[in-house]
Amino acid sequence: MGDVTAEAPATTTVLRVAAISGSLRRTSANTGLIRAGKLCSYLDYLYHQCVVWLLTAERRRVDHVDISELPLLNTDLEVDGGFPPAVEAFRAKIRAADCFLFASPEYNYSISGPLKNALDWGSRPPNCWADRAAAILSASGGSGGSRSQYHIRQVGVFLDIHFINKPEIFTKAHHPPRKFDDDGNLIDPETKEQLRKMLMSLQAFALRLQGKPANSGQRN
């Protein structure tokens, strides 16, 4: 699915969610979770557009931040205080975000290599991650990626990322009922609803950290 975009009314503030998949596979289920999050946010946007009394509500936009072009962390690549072009572009997207959504598989009881590499590049001084809200979800084997999520939280403590605690989404990607199609797209209605609730929780927490009240008229 291509990027889904829509222009918000002039009275609307758009909450920018930088979404990062820890898997580089073309048919990755974790990247599929991010696509589902983008679609969920777009459908919520359309819903609010149809309700006149919510036209001044906060909206959110989920942007998939690709990490496949990032080189392996090597400080020798930092020259005169600058970073390689792919890293500079990545860091700019992180700085521009209001909050983060991480979707990662579990590799050997821990964080995937690509995601850890991205976290490390973003942490190089000045730290691009600090003082913003984040949520984690995962699609993996028997554990659903739970151990990966806990390690991401540990890393996030040092990076001053503030994670929501609930809801938790540990998707057992290979267990019935089928959760994803052959292209990695999320097809499970229950997981879609969990994802919608997670995005709403992330939005409310991000606004609270920014000193803004969460909109009481949001759809539950």
Phi, psi and chi 1 to 4 in degrees:
 res  aa     phi    psi   chi1   chi2   chi3   chi4
   1 MET       -  133.2 -175.3 -176.9   71.2      -
   2 GLY   -75.7  177.0      -      -      -      -
   3 ASP   -63.0  134.6  -73.1  -11.8      -      -
   4 VAL  -104.4  118.7 -180.0      -      -      -
   5 THR  -130.1  155.0   58.9      -      -      -
   6 ALA  -156.7  143.3      -      -      -      -
   7 GLU   -83.6  129.9  -67.9  -61.8  -35.8      -
   8 ALA   -87.2  155.9      -      -      -      -
   9 PRO   -61.9  160.5  -17.7   28.2      -      -
  10 ALA   -62.3  -25.1      -      -      -      -
  11 THR   -84.7    3.0   55.6      -      -      -
  12 THR  -105.0  138.4  -62.8      -      -      -
  13 THR   -99.8  129.8  -59.8      -      -      -
  14 VAL   -98.4  123.0  176.9      -      -      -
  15 LEU   -85.4  120.5 -167.5   79.0      -      -
  16 ARG   -93.5  118.4  -63.8  157.6  -61.3 -178.2
  17 VAL  -106.0  115.2 -176.3      -      -      -
  18 ALA   -87.0  114.7      -      -      -      -
  19 ALA  -106.5  128.4      -      -      -      -
  20 ILE  -124.9  126.4  -59.9  174.6      -      -
  21 SER   -96.1  133.9  171.7      -      -      -
  22 GLY   -84.1    2.1      -      -      -      -
  23 SER  -114.9  139.6  174.8      -      -      -
  24 LEU  -101.4   -0.5  -53.6 -175.8      -      -
  25 ARG   -64.3  144.6  -76.0 -163.9  -48.7  114.2
  26 ARG   -62.4  -39.1 -178.0 -177.7   60.3   81.8
  27 THR  -104.1   30.7   59.6      -      -      -
  28 SER   -58.9  133.0  162.6      -      -      -
  29 ALA   -68.2  -33.3      -      -      -      -
  30 ASN   -68.8  -39.8  -73.8  -81.7      -      -
  31 THR   -65.7  -32.1  -54.1      -      -      -
  32 GLY   -63.4  -36.0      -      -      -      -
  33 LEU   -62.8  -38.6  -71.3  172.9      -      -
  34 ILE   -67.5  -42.1  -73.5  176.7      -      -
  35 ARG   -59.2  -40.8  -74.4 -164.4  -61.6  -88.7
  36 ALA   -64.2  -36.3      -      -      -      -
  37 GLY   -65.5  -39.3      -      -      -      -
  38 LYS   -61.9  -45.2  -73.7  169.3   63.7   70.3
  39 LEU   -66.7  -40.2 -179.8   59.3      -      -
  40 CYS   -59.6  -43.9  173.2      -      -      -
  41 SER   -65.4  -38.0  -66.2      -      -      -
  42 TYR   -66.7  -41.3  180.0   64.2      -      -
  43 LEU   -67.3  -37.5  -67.5  176.5      -      -
  44 ASP   -63.2  -38.2  -87.4   -1.7      -      -
  45 TYR   -60.5  -47.0  169.9   82.6      -      -
  46 LEU   -62.1  -39.2  -67.7 -179.8      -      -
  47 TYR   -59.4  -47.8  170.9   84.3      -      -
  48 HIS   -67.7  -31.8  -69.6  -53.7      -      -
  49 GLN   -61.8  -25.9  -76.8  -71.6   80.4      -
  50 CYS   -87.5   -5.9  -64.0      -      -      -
  51 VAL  -114.0  107.1 -176.9      -      -      -
  52 VAL   -57.9  -40.7  174.6      -      -      -
  53 TRP   -74.9   -0.4   56.3  -86.0      -      -
  54 LEU  -109.4   13.4  -77.8  175.6      -      -
  55 LEU   -67.7  -15.8  -75.5  179.0      -      -
  56 THR  -101.2   11.5   58.6      -      -      -
  57 ALA   -72.8  159.2      -      -      -      -
  58 GLU   -70.5  136.7  -65.3  -80.1  -10.9      -
  59 ARG  -111.6  165.2  -46.5  -72.5 -171.9 -130.6
  60 ARG  -129.2  148.9   65.9  176.1  178.9  -88.6
  61 ARG  -128.9  123.2 -174.9 -176.6   70.6 -151.8
  62 VAL   -96.6  118.3  176.9      -      -      -
  63 ASP  -112.4  122.9  -64.4  -42.2      -      -
  64 HIS   -75.5  119.2  178.7 -158.5      -      -
  65 VAL   -98.4  109.8  178.7      -      -      -
  66 ASP   -74.3  131.9 -177.0   19.5      -      -
  67 ILE  -114.0    8.6   60.5  173.8      -      -
  68 SER   -68.7  -22.5   62.8      -      -      -
  69 GLU   -93.5   -1.0  -61.5  -60.2  -40.8      -
  70 LEU   -70.7  131.7  -68.4  177.0      -      -
  71 PRO   -71.9  161.1   28.6  -34.8      -      -
  72 LEU   -61.5  140.9  -70.1  176.4      -      -
  73 LEU   -55.6  124.9 -178.8   70.3      -      -
  74 ASN  -154.2  110.6  179.5   -6.7      -      -
  75 THR   -67.9  -12.7   54.6      -      -      -
  76 ASP   -65.0  -19.8  -71.3  -15.9      -      -
  77 LEU   -79.6   -9.9  -60.7  177.1      -      -
  78 GLU   -86.5  115.8  -59.9  175.9   24.9      -
  79 VAL  -121.2  124.5  179.6      -      -      -
  80 ASP    53.1   40.1  -63.2  -33.1      -      -
  81 GLY    79.8    2.3      -      -      -      -
  82 GLY  -107.4  169.1      -      -      -      -
  83 PHE  -119.5  162.8  -61.1   92.5      -      -
  84 PRO   -56.3  151.8  -24.0   33.1      -      -
  85 PRO   -52.3  -42.9  -27.7   35.2      -      -
  86 ALA   -63.9  -36.0      -      -      -      -
  87 VAL   -72.7  -41.7  176.6      -      -      -
  88 GLU   -58.5  -44.6  -69.9  -79.7   13.3      -
  89 ALA   -63.8  -41.9      -      -      -      -
  90 PHE   -63.1  -47.9  169.0   73.4      -      -
  91 ARG   -62.9  -35.0  -72.8  170.7   58.8   88.5
  92 ALA   -64.2  -39.2      -      -      -      -
  93 LYS   -68.3  -36.7  -68.9  175.4 -178.1  176.7
  94 ILE   -67.5  -43.5  -62.5  -53.8      -      -
  95 ARG   -62.8  -32.9  -74.0 -166.0  -58.6  -91.7
  96 ALA   -79.1  -12.0      -      -      -      -
  97 ALA   -81.7  151.1      -      -      -      -
  98 ASP   -89.0  -26.3  -64.6  -60.3      -      -
  99 CYS  -162.4  175.0   54.6      -      -      -
 100 PHE  -129.9  149.1  -48.8  113.9      -      -
 101 LEU  -128.0  117.5  177.8   67.3      -      -
 102 PHE  -105.5  130.0  -61.6  105.5      -      -
 103 ALA  -124.5  117.3      -      -      -      -
 104 SER  -143.0  141.5 -178.6      -      -      -
 105 PRO   -74.4  173.5   30.3  -35.5      -      -
 106 GLU  -107.9  120.4 -179.8  178.8  -54.5      -
 107 TYR  -112.8  115.6  -69.2  166.8      -      -
 108 ASN    52.0   48.4  -59.1  -40.9      -      -
 109 TYR    70.5   17.4  -80.7   22.3      -      -
 110 SER  -151.9 -167.3 -168.6      -      -      -
 111 ILE   -71.2  145.8  -52.4  170.6      -      -
 112 SER   -67.3  149.0   74.6      -      -      -
 113 GLY   -57.2  -47.1      -      -      -      -
 114 PRO   -59.6  -40.0  -27.2   36.5      -      -
 115 LEU   -69.9  -42.3  178.3   56.3      -      -
 116 LYS   -61.3  -38.6 -177.3   59.4  166.8   63.5
 117 ASN   -61.9  -42.7 -171.4   53.6      -      -
 118 ALA   -65.7  -43.0      -      -      -      -
 119 LEU   -60.0  -40.6  -72.0  165.8      -      -
 120 ASP   -67.9  -43.1  -70.3  -16.2      -      -
 121 TRP   -63.0  -40.6  -88.6  123.3      -      -
 122 GLY   -68.6  -20.2      -      -      -      -
 123 SER   -87.3  -12.2   73.1      -      -      -
 124 ARG   -60.2  140.4  -65.8  -65.2  -62.0  156.3
 125 PRO   -58.0  132.9  -22.9   33.2      -      -
 126 PRO   -80.1  141.4   28.7  -34.2      -      -
 127 ASN   -59.1  123.2  176.2   16.8      -      -
 128 CYS   -87.2  -10.7  -64.5      -      -      -
 129 TRP   -93.2  -18.0  -56.9  103.7      -      -
 130 ALA   -64.1  145.7      -      -      -      -
 131 ASP    64.6   34.1  -62.8  -37.2      -      -
 132 ARG  -132.1  158.7  -86.9  163.0  -67.6  172.0
 133 ALA   -80.0  156.9      -      -      -      -
 134 ALA  -153.1  158.7      -      -      -      -
 135 ALA  -135.0  152.6      -      -      -      -
 136 ILE  -127.0  137.1  -44.1  169.9      -      -
 137 LEU  -139.2  162.5   68.4  166.1      -      -
 138 SER  -151.6  151.6   53.3      -      -      -
 139 ALA  -129.0  120.6      -      -      -      -
 140 SER  -157.0 -158.2 -158.8      -      -      -
 141 GLY   -78.2 -131.8      -      -      -      -
 142 GLY   -60.2  -34.6      -      -      -      -
 143 SER   -85.9  -10.6   73.3      -      -      -
 144 GLY    73.1    8.9      -      -      -      -
 145 GLY    92.2   15.3      -      -      -      -
 146 SER   -62.1  -41.3   58.6      -      -      -
 147 ARG   -67.9  -34.3  -71.4  166.4  -68.1 -135.0
 148 SER   -61.3  -44.8  169.9      -      -      -
 149 GLN   -61.4  -41.0  -71.0 -159.8   28.3      -
 150 TYR   -67.2  -33.7  -61.7  145.5      -      -
 151 HIS   -71.6  -35.6  -77.3 -175.7      -      -
 152 ILE   -62.2  -40.8  -66.9  170.0      -      -
 153 ARG   -62.2  -39.1  -74.4  178.9  179.1  -88.7
 154 GLN   -62.5  -44.9  -74.1 -179.6  -46.1      -
 155 VAL   -62.7  -41.4  173.8      -      -      -
 156 GLY   -62.6  -28.2      -      -      -      -
 157 VAL   -59.5  -47.1  168.7      -      -      -
 158 PHE   -68.9  -30.1 -176.4   75.0      -      -
 159 LEU   -86.0    1.5  -59.6 -177.7      -      -
 160 ASP    62.1   35.8  -65.3  -38.6      -      -
 161 ILE   -89.9  137.4  -59.8  173.2      -      -
 162 HIS  -107.3  109.1  -53.3  -68.1      -      -
 163 PHE   -91.3  143.2  -68.2   99.7      -      -
 164 ILE   -71.2  153.0   65.3  169.1      -      -
 165 ASN   -97.0  -29.7  -67.3  -37.5      -      -
 166 LYS  -142.9  150.5  -67.5 -177.6  177.5   64.8
 167 PRO   -76.4  160.5   29.6  -35.7      -      -
 168 GLU  -102.6  137.9  -65.0  179.9  -53.0      -
 169 ILE  -126.3  107.9  -59.0  178.1      -      -
 170 PHE  -117.6   96.3  -52.3  115.8      -      -
 171 THR   -89.8  116.9  -53.7      -      -      -
 172 LYS   -81.4   91.5  -62.6 -179.4  179.0 -179.4
 173 ALA   -62.6  -27.5      -      -      -      -
 174 HIS  -107.6    9.3  -49.4  -60.4      -      -
 175 HIS  -101.3  144.9  -70.4 -145.0      -      -
 176 PRO   -69.2  154.2   22.6  -31.0      -      -
 177 PRO   -69.9  160.6   29.2  -36.4      -      -
 178 ARG   -62.4  131.5 -165.7  178.4 -172.4 -160.4
 179 LYS  -100.3  -28.5  -50.3  -65.7 -166.9  -53.6
 180 PHE  -133.8  150.6  -58.6   89.4      -      -
 181 ASP   -84.6 -174.2   65.0   19.0      -      -
 182 ASP   -67.5  -17.6  -67.6  -22.3      -      -
 183 ASP   -96.6    5.7  -65.6  -41.2      -      -
 184 GLY    84.6   10.9      -      -      -      -
 185 ASN   -83.1  136.9  -63.3  -52.1      -      -
 186 LEU   -69.8  126.6 -178.9   63.5      -      -
 187 ILE  -123.7   -1.1   57.9  174.9      -      -
 188 ASP   -87.1  116.9  178.5   54.5      -      -
 189 PRO   -60.3  -37.6  -21.4   32.3      -      -
 190 GLU   -65.2  -43.1 -177.7  177.0  -14.2      -
 191 THR   -66.9  -36.9  -54.8      -      -      -
 192 LYS   -60.8  -41.1  -72.7 -178.8  178.9 -179.8
 193 GLU   -69.0  -38.6  178.3   59.8   16.6      -
 194 GLN   -61.5  -40.5  -69.8  175.6  -23.5      -
 195 LEU   -64.4  -41.5  176.3   55.8      -      -
 196 ARG   -60.9  -42.9 -171.1 -174.7   71.7   80.3
 197 LYS   -66.1  -37.5  -69.7  178.4  178.5  178.9
 198 MET   -63.3  -43.6  171.6  173.5  -81.9      -
 199 LEU   -64.9  -36.9  -71.6  169.7      -      -
 200 MET   -66.0  -40.4  -62.7  -62.2  -68.3      -
 201 SER   -66.1  -42.5  178.0      -      -      -
 202 LEU   -62.0  -42.5  174.1   61.0      -      -
 203 GLN   -61.3  -47.0  178.5  172.7  -29.1      -
 204 ALA   -62.9  -41.8      -      -      -      -
 205 PHE   -69.0  -40.5 -171.6   40.1      -      -
 206 ALA   -61.3  -42.1      -      -      -      -
 207 LEU   -65.4  -38.7  -67.9  175.4      -      -
 208 ARG   -63.7  -41.3 -164.3  170.8   81.5 -170.7
 209 LEU   -65.3  -29.1  -72.6  179.6      -      -
 210 GLN   -84.2   -0.3  -67.2  176.7   -6.5      -
 211 GLY    78.4   21.0      -      -      -      -
 212 LYS  -111.7  141.7  -58.7  174.9 -176.3  176.8
 213 PRO   -72.9  138.3   26.3  -32.8      -      -
 214 ALA   -68.9  141.3      -      -      -      -
 215 ASN   -68.3  119.2  177.1   37.4      -      -
 216 SER   -70.6  -12.1   60.4      -      -      -
 217 GLY   -93.4   10.2      -      -      -      -
 218 GLN   -62.8  148.3  -64.6  -77.9   15.7      -
 219 ARG   -70.9  133.3 -179.9  163.2   58.5  114.1
 220 ASN  -106.0      -  -66.1  -43.0      -      -
